[in-house]
Amino acid sequence: MSTPTESGTTDREVARSANTFTGDVWVNFKRWNLKAVRNPFVLVVSLAQPFIFLVLFTEVFGNVAGGAVSEGLGSGVDYTTFLVPAIAIQVALASAVTSGIGLVNDIENGMFEKVLVSPMNRTAVFVGKTLAEVFRIALQIAIILGLGVLLGAEITTGVVGAAGIMAVGILFSFWFIAFSNMLAVLTRDQESTIIGANLLQFPLLFLSSAFLPLEVLPNWIQLFARINPVTYGVDAARAIMLDEDVMTVLEVTAFGGALDTIVPAVAVLAGLGLVFGAGAVHLLSKASSSEVR
């Protein structure tokens, strides 16, 4: 129970005023990174799946899919180079799924309620958690890019391009991290969160431009790909990888070259991140109000 001070404010209000937004973000950033280090199994699993996809798809489907890639992008692009940006986005997607699982663990062990009644800013709680997760996603994408180069992929834009692909992966991850956390707050159940997130993960990947050029896919997949966030993430990363315009779902010619893909794709991903991020913060704030009462 909060007690009033001589000035009429409560202990909770005094404690809240001593906090800063940046300080709250930093505390949560450190906490979630420490939690990840103590449970490396989740990190290994989230990286192992994309690595298996990278190796198996290049070895098993490389010869078959290579013809479709040559038809769509020209004979100078091999399938490994075509696939690596898609696997980078898959890393972001797979790692984002674990975000909601971590929140559910907090709910189950009582930590979530402790955070709700603490004087920390609710937005800072979500931002700090998200920054910790995108930091790990950036490291995982860097590993995938390195493995891709070892397998023969070529990043035409060099080190700057690799950094750009990591940035696109991070931007892409925002909306799915937020979605995963929204599921966690709504269901408060680990199994439901995992099922809900995974239910979307693979359809989003395969109903996009991730593994084959859209023009060689059935018309109904091309229609779905136009509204699929994965398409925009993969196309932006692939445009940076190849340094050319590869987008087929939007006709943009205002910027020239690869920017005709990168600019509209980044705009779409940023919009999605803002919308879903606002929804996640709203649910966290709503949960805090109901729990504290």
C-alpha positions in Angstrom: 0.0 0.0 0.0 1.4 3.4 -1.0 1.6 6.0 1.8 1.3 9.7 1.3 4.4 11.9 2.0 4.3 15.4 3.5 3.9 16.9 0.0 0.9 14.7 -0.7 2.6 12.4 -3.1 2.7 8.6 -2.6 5.8 6.5 -2.2 5.1 4.9 -5.6 4.9 8.4 -7.3 8.2 9.4 -5.7 9.9 6.2 -6.8 8.5 6.6 -10.3 9.8 10.2 -10.6 13.3 9.0 -9.7 13.3 6.7 -12.8 14.3 7.8 -16.2 13.1 6.3 -19.5 16.7 5.6 -20.6 17.5 4.0 -17.3 14.5 1.7 -17.5 15.3 0.7 -21.0 18.9 -0.1 -20.0 17.8 -2.2 -17.0 15.5 -4.3 -19.1 18.0 -4.6 -21.9 20.6 -6.0 -19.5 18.0 -8.3 -17.8 16.9 -10.0 -21.0 20.4 -10.5 -22.3 21.5 -12.1 -19.0 18.4 -14.3 -19.2 19.3 -15.4 -22.7 22.9 -16.1 -21.7 21.7 -18.3 -18.9 19.5 -20.3 -21.3 21.5 -20.6 -24.5 19.5 -23.6 -25.7 16.8 -21.3 -27.2 19.4 -19.2 -29.0 21.0 -22.4 -30.5 17.7 -23.8 -31.6 16.6 -20.5 -33.2 19.9 -20.4 -35.2 20.0 -24.1 -36.0 16.8 -24.1 -38.0 17.8 -21.4 -40.5 21.3 -22.9 -40.8 19.7 -26.3 -41.7 17.5 -24.5 -44.2 20.5 -22.8 -45.7 22.5 -26.0 -46.2 19.7 -28.3 -47.2 18.1 -25.9 -49.7 21.3 -25.0 -51.4 22.4 -28.6 -51.6 19.1 -30.3 -52.4 17.3 -27.6 -54.4 20.2 -25.6 -55.7 20.4 -27.2 -59.1 16.6 -27.2 -59.7 15.9 -23.8 -58.3 18.9 -22.3 -59.8 17.2 -22.3 -63.2 14.2 -20.4 -61.9 16.6 -17.8 -60.3 18.5 -17.4 -63.5 15.3 -16.9 -65.4 14.1 -14.3 -62.9 17.3 -12.4 -62.1 19.8 -13.4 -64.7 22.4 -16.0 -65.1 24.9 -14.2 -62.9 23.0 -15.0 -59.7 23.5 -18.4 -58.1 20.9 -19.9 -55.8 23.1 -19.6 -52.7 23.4 -15.8 -53.2 19.7 -15.7 -53.8 18.8 -17.7 -50.7 21.1 -16.1 -48.1 18.9 -12.9 -47.7 15.8 -15.1 -47.2 17.6 -17.1 -44.5 18.6 -13.8 -42.8 15.0 -12.8 -42.6 14.0 -16.3 -41.4 16.5 -15.9 -38.5 14.8 -12.7 -37.6 11.4 -14.4 -37.8 12.4 -17.5 -35.8 14.1 -15.4 -33.1 11.2 -13.1 -32.8 9.0 -16.1 -31.9 11.0 -16.6 -28.7 10.2 -13.1 -27.5 6.7 -13.9 -26.5 7.8 -17.2 -25.0 10.2 -15.3 -22.7 7.4 -13.0 -21.6 5.2 -16.0 -20.9 8.0 -17.4 -18.7 7.9 -14.1 -16.8 4.2 -14.4 -16.4 4.4 -18.0 -15.1 7.1 -17.4 -12.6 5.5 -14.1 -11.3 8.2 -11.7 -12.6 5.7 -10.1 -14.9 3.5 -9.0 -12.0 6.5 -7.6 -10.2 7.4 -5.5 -13.3 3.8 -4.3 -13.5 3.8 -2.9 -10.0 7.3 -1.5 -10.3 7.8 2.3 -11.0 9.3 1.5 -14.4 7.8 3.1 -17.6 5.7 0.5 -19.4 7.0 1.6 -22.8 10.6 1.4 -21.6 10.0 -2.1 -20.4 8.9 -3.2 -23.9 11.7 -1.1 -25.6 14.4 -2.6 -23.5 13.2 -6.1 -24.0 12.9 -5.5 -27.8 16.4 -4.0 -28.0 17.9 -7.0 -26.2 16.2 -9.3 -28.7 17.2 -7.4 -31.8 20.8 -7.3 -30.6 20.8 -11.1 -30.5 19.1 -11.2 -33.9 21.8 -8.9 -35.4 24.5 -11.4 -34.1 22.6 -14.3 -35.6 22.2 -12.7 -39.0 25.9 -11.9 -39.0 26.6 -15.6 -38.4 24.3 -16.6 -41.3 25.9 -14.1 -43.7 29.3 -15.5 -42.8 28.2 -19.0 -43.4 26.6 -18.0 -46.6 29.9 -16.5 -47.9 31.7 -19.7 -46.9 29.1 -21.6 -49.0 29.8 -19.4 -52.0 27.3 -16.5 -51.7 28.5 -13.1 -52.8 27.5 -9.9 -51.1 27.9 -7.4 -54.0 27.8 -4.4 -51.7 30.5 -5.8 -49.4 30.7 -5.0 -45.6 28.3 -2.0 -45.9 25.8 -4.3 -47.6 26.2 -6.9 -44.9 25.4 -4.2 -42.3 22.4 -3.1 -44.4 21.0 -6.7 -44.5 21.4 -6.9 -40.7 19.5 -3.6 -40.4 16.7 -4.8 -42.6 16.5 -8.0 -40.5 16.3 -6.0 -37.3 13.6 -3.7 -38.8 11.6 -6.7 -40.0 11.8 -8.4 -36.6 10.1 -5.5 -34.8 6.6 -6.3 -36.0 6.8 -10.0 -35.2 8.5 -9.4 -31.8 5.5 -7.2 -31.0 3.0 -9.7 -32.3 4.6 -12.5 -30.3 4.4 -10.4 -27.1 0.8 -9.5 -27.9 0.1 -13.2 -28.0 1.9 -13.8 -24.7 -0.1 -11.0 -22.9 -3.4 -12.2 -24.4 -3.0 -16.0 -23.9 -0.6 -16.0 -20.9 0.2 -19.5 -21.9 3.5 -20.8 -23.4 2.0 -23.5 -25.6 -0.6 -21.2 -27.0 2.0 -18.5 -27.8 4.3 -21.0 -29.5 1.5 -22.5 -31.6 0.1 -19.1 -32.5 3.5 -17.7 -33.6 4.6 -20.9 -35.4 1.3 -21.2 -37.2 2.2 -18.0 -39.0 5.9 -18.5 -39.4 6.1 -21.1 -42.1 3.2 -20.0 -44.3 4.7 -16.5 -44.2 8.0 -17.8 -45.4 6.8 -20.1 -48.1 4.1 -17.8 -49.5 6.6 -15.1 -50.3 9.6 -14.5 -52.5 11.9 -16.1 -50.0 12.9 -19.4 -51.8 11.9 -18.8 -55.4 11.2 -15.7 -57.6 7.5 -14.8 -57.5 7.1 -15.0 -61.2 7.6 -18.8 -61.2 5.1 -19.4 -58.4 1.3 -19.9 -58.8 -0.8 -16.8 -59.2 -2.6 -17.2 -55.8 0.8 -17.2 -54.0 1.8 -14.1 -55.9 -1.4 -12.4 -54.7 -0.7 -13.3 -51.1 2.9 -12.3 -51.4 1.8 -8.7 -52.2 0.6 -8.3 -48.6 3.1 -10.6 -46.9 5.7 -8.7 -44.7 8.3 -11.5 -45.5 8.3 -10.5 -49.1 9.2 -6.9 -48.3 11.9 -8.0 -45.8 13.4 -10.5 -48.2 13.3 -8.2 -51.2 15.0 -5.4 -49.3 17.7 -7.7 -48.1 18.1 -9.2 -51.5 18.3 -5.8 -53.2 21.2 -4.9 -50.9 22.8 -8.3 -51.5 22.7 -8.0 -55.3 22.7 -4.2 -55.5 19.8 -4.2 -57.9 16.0 -3.7 -58.0 14.4 -7.1 -57.3 10.9 -6.1 -56.1 8.0 -7.4 -58.2 5.0 -6.7 -56.0 5.3 -2.9 -56.3 6.3 -0.8 -59.3 8.6 1.9 -58.0 11.0 3.8 -60.3 11.5 7.1 -58.5 14.8 6.3 -56.7 16.8 4.2 -59.2 18.5 0.8 -58.9 18.3 -1.1 -55.6 16.7 1.9 -53.9 13.5 1.2 -55.9 13.2 -1.9 -53.8 14.8 -0.8 -50.5 12.9 2.4 -49.9 9.3 1.1 -50.3 10.1 -2.1 -48.5 11.7 -0.3 -45.5 8.6 2.1 -45.4 6.2 -0.9 -45.3 8.3 -2.7 -42.6 8.6 0.5 -40.5 4.9 1.1 -40.7 4.2 -2.5 -39.5 6.6 -2.1 -36.7 5.0 1.0 -35.4 1.5 -0.4 -35.6 2.3 -3.7 -33.9 4.6 -2.0 -31.4 1.9 0.4 -30.4 -0.5 -2.6 -30.0 2.0 -4.4 -27.8 2.7 -1.4 -25.6 -1.1 -0.8 -25.3 -1.7 -4.4 -24.1 1.2 -4.2 -21.6 -0.2 -0.9 -20.3 -3.7 -2.4 -20.1 -2.4 -5.4 -18.3 -0.6 -3.2 -15.9 -3.7 -1.3 -15.1 -5.8 -4.4 -14.5 -3.1 -6.2 -12.5 -2.3 -3.3 -10.2 -6.0 -3.0 -9.3 
